[in-house]
Amino acid sequence: MYNIAFDKNAEKEFLKLDTKAQKLVTIKILDLKNGNFSNDKKLKGKHKGKFRKRAGRYRIIYLKENNYLVISVIRIAHRKEVY
């Protein structure tokens, strides 16, 4: 099991989402907490070393810190705006 830490901006973006989107993102974040990384994609370019998890039309950008079992949620945004 992993610990989840939110960046301040990611927390603000999460709170701005509508209720339905918040529920879906919450389910996906709980998947991350339980170690379910299936279908997650490694990012390239300026986001190298980070991962992406799909949550409907939204994307959760996170960084997995191996030694500490901590997942830092960096950004939650619509897929058009996240990258």
C-alpha positions in Angstrom: 0.0 0.0 0.0 1.3 3.5 -0.9 0.8 6.9 0.7 -0.7 9.6 -1.4 0.5 13.2 -1.3 -1.2 16.0 -3.2 0.6 19.1 -4.6 -1.3 22.2 -3.6 -2.2 23.0 -7.2 -3.4 19.4 -7.8 -5.7 19.7 -4.7 -7.1 23.0 -6.0 -7.7 21.4 -9.5 -9.4 18.5 -7.8 -11.8 20.7 -5.8 -12.8 22.6 -8.9 -14.0 19.4 -10.7 -17.7 18.6 -10.7 -19.0 16.0 -8.3 -19.1 13.1 -10.9 -15.5 13.8 -12.0 -14.3 14.0 -8.4 -15.8 10.6 -7.7 -14.1 9.0 -10.7 -10.7 10.6 -9.9 -11.1 9.5 -6.3 -11.6 5.9 -7.4 -8.5 6.1 -9.6 -6.4 7.6 -6.8 -7.5 4.8 -4.5 -6.3 2.4 -7.2 -2.9 4.1 -7.0 -2.9 3.8 -3.2 -3.5 0.0 -3.6 -0.7 -0.3 -6.1 -2.9 -0.8 -9.2 -0.7 0.8 -11.9 -2.3 -1.1 -14.9 -2.6 0.9 -18.1 -0.6 3.8 -16.6 1.7 5.4 -19.1 5.2 6.7 -18.6 5.5 10.3 -19.8 8.2 11.7 -22.0 9.8 15.1 -22.7 9.5 17.7 -19.9 7.4 15.2 -17.8 10.0 12.4 -18.0 9.9 10.2 -14.9 6.2 10.9 -14.2 3.2 8.7 -15.0 -0.3 9.3 -16.3 -3.5 7.6 -15.1 -6.7 8.0 -17.0 -9.9 9.0 -15.2 -12.5 9.5 -18.0 -11.7 12.8 -19.7 -9.3 13.7 -17.0 -5.7 12.7 -16.4 -3.9 12.3 -13.1 -0.2 13.1 -13.4 1.9 11.5 -10.6 5.4 10.7 -9.5 6.1 7.4 -7.8 9.0 7.6 -5.3 10.2 4.0 -5.1 12.1 3.8 -1.8 9.4 5.6 0.2 6.3 4.1 -1.4 4.9 7.6 -1.8 2.8 8.8 -4.8 2.8 12.5 -5.3 -0.2 13.7 -7.3 1.1 16.6 -9.3 -1.7 17.6 -11.6 -5.4 16.7 -12.2 -6.8 18.4 -15.4 -8.8 17.8 -18.5 -6.8 15.8 -21.1 -6.6 18.9 -23.4 -4.9 21.0 -20.7 -2.9 18.5 -18.7 0.3 18.4 -20.8 
